[in-house]
Amino acid sequence: MTNPALVLGPMMRFVDRTEASVWVETRDTALVAVQAGGREWQASTFAVHGHHYALVDVDGLEPGTVTPYTVTIDGVKVWPGQDTSGFPPSAIATLKPGKPLRLAYGSCRTSVPHDAAGNRSHGVDALRSFALGQAGDGRPWPDQVVFLGDQVYADATSKQMQEFIKSRRDIGKPPGGELQDYEEYAHLYYLAWSDPANRWLLSTLPSAMIFDDHDIRDDWNSSRSWREVMADKPWWRRRITAGLASYWVYQHLGNMSPQERLADPVWQKAAAHPDRAEPDLTRDLDALAERADQDPEAYRWSFCRDFGDTRLIVLDSRAARNLEPDHRALLDDQELAWLDERMCGGFRHLLVATSLPFLLPMGLHHLESWDEAVSEGAWGKLAAKAGEKLRQAFDLEHWGAFQKSFQQVAAMVTEVADGARGPAPETVTFLSGDVHFSYVAEVERASGSRVIQAVCSPIRNPLPRLLRSFGAVMSYGFAAPVGAAVARSAKVQDPPFHWSGIKGPWFDNNLAILEVVPEGLKLWWEKGVVERGSHVDPRLERVAEITVASRKAGQPARERR
């Protein structure tokens, strides 16, 4: 086993050409050090709700290099550990100037054992399969993996998580098997990231993350009615505070560059403490979480990174919502303005990562836009109540259910694609998850940028077969014109453009890889396959592949499955 002084990690988080950030959770107050290339970098821990963490900034590295590293806690080597002895050394891989971007992404991953029972109920973990594949020889590494929501399920917990809950409170009382506080969130993250294969992968592959609803609770911020119902539950305030506070520690903190962290109000307190004096950020972080929940404009979770000629915008489509009836929007005014500033040309590819697909299958998009109108009173009060029940029962709360925001962002996309915001990119591509099936869709355009939606979901949490049929039906044929007619009956504005699927849907647990290639964008999806009953050693298999060629190349999208 790994040295008990190290609870979780190390995780490779923000990495650029010369810097890297290594995150760890430790058992006690400690001095954490990273050694690489004959040098050492140190950071003292900070505390949150009795847990101890450190983020070690490694700087002065050479661009385009791969450097093995080790970790010590109070001078004792803790990484690599015995449980990763079968894997290659963990390494820091800095970005190479001029190298085309290669990016992995996906969403929706449950934390159940990787045995026959776990694989039978939740399928083979695509992330773990990818880790085992990367541990072999010869596979190129992505520059980063982006997790697009539902990294943990706070509301649908495993048997292992429920056993932990039972050890500390009566699970028969609300919130039952759902998470209650920070301590339970910390254990949930431990279950998610402590498997040796995944732990090794995340110690080397830089990661960025954004939440979706299950990181907090199903349908999080779907409507004002939903918030009102949750506010009446006596355990909810503790839950939302713990969910956002733990998200800041385990996910958001590593999204920021060292420079961006210095501007963060909570991190400033940690940075101001003298060496070896452990600051306790509990009160500050809980206060931040409460403010962020009550006022979406109080804190920004979205972030943006440029990788040479490719821009990646990772967008918060959950906490940044305005749910007031007269101002209902998936992005509040400040978030929309932030996005507007970054939606520009001059890049070869513009990637917008948002947990919720911007372009759902058109039939489903129309259904959600109709339901929003009805829920907000287009057909009267009785119909509004029915529409709200339908919205929550069937998760009808994607971009299509926030028509104001959809139309605003669609206008931005059109301007970028037409070259009105600088030289038009070859592609404007939305990367998304959430829906538990994968597909590729494209906006019908004769010139300018190609506008693409590429979904990868789930990593490990497949849809029941009955719901798979519903997803397939809504993706094809009559669903689009019928949905459009229904939406018009509620006086919903037509979309500013039309789109259709060019590949999918498919329902495998999978992880997607995107690579910038000379002809455009190449994307493929990979899953784990168990052979000869070896559940702990699945084989990686390609599920689907497509190349989205730029219009300059004069070629249609090529696909293979």
BELGI-V928274 format. One line per field, one symbol per residue. phi: phi as a letter, one per 40 degrees, with the letter a starting at -180 (. if undefined). A space follows every 10 residues. Layout:
phi->???
This chain:
phi->.cdccbcagc bcbcbbcbba bbbabbcada bbbbbafgbb bbaccbbafg bbbabccbbg cccgbbbdbb bbbfgbcbac bccbccbccc abbccbdgcc cbbcaiagbc bbdcbdcccc cbgccccccc cccccccgcc cccabbcbhf cbbcbbcccc cccccccbac ccbdcgcccb acdccccccc ccbbddcccc dccbcdbbaa cbccdbadgd fcaccccccc cccccccccc cccccccdcc bcdccccdcc cccccccdcc ccccdgcccb cdcccccccc ccccbdccab ccaabbbgcb bbbbbcbbcc cbbcdcbdac bccccccccd cccacgbcbb bbcbdcdcbc dcccdccccc cccccchcbg cccccccccc dccbfcacdc cbcdcdcccd cdccccccgc bhdcccbbbc baagcgabab baccbcagcc bbbbbbabca iccdcccccc cccccbfccc cccccccccb gcccdcabaa cbahcbbcca bcbbbcbdci bbbabbbcbc bfgcccbccc bccaaabccc cccgbccbba a
